[in-house]
Amino acid sequence: MSAEQHRARTMRRFYQYQYLPIHKTALGAEDTVEWKYYADTMDAVRELHDAGYTVLAVEQVEGSLKLGEFQAEPGERYALILGNEVKGVRQDVVDACDQALEIPQYGMKHSLNVSVTAGIVMWEVSQAMRRGI
């Protein structure tokens, strides 16, 4: 095996390992929906801002907007940043976003599974965008 073949094989293994959690979760959707991996979320936020998106962190922080109060601006493009289920969105990432949204929660437990949170927030933001058209 040549050095180039070995390098290509090693890189394939790296990418397969790196994206295995995506494949396990997406169950094939990663093949039909465009996506990109970022080692650092701040790089994604910068790229989204450069592309003209309003970037919204989904996190319970001081000054966050309750999800039901979110109003989409006509013609605006939005990107959502969701965090790790345990640690959430890093504070520097929240600070780099244009706004933080939170799902109002009551009782003792103030945490939802990230996939549940994503579904709720994407639905509500899409509805706000339809109303804003």
Buried (B, 14 or more C-beta within 10 A) or exposed (E): EEEEEEEEEEEEEEEEEEBEEEEEEBEEEEEEEEEEEEEEBBEBBBBBBEEEBBBBBBBBBEEBEEBEEBEBEEEEEBBBBBBEEEEBBBEEBBEBBBBBBBBEEEEEEEEBEBEEBBEBBBEBBEEBBEEEE
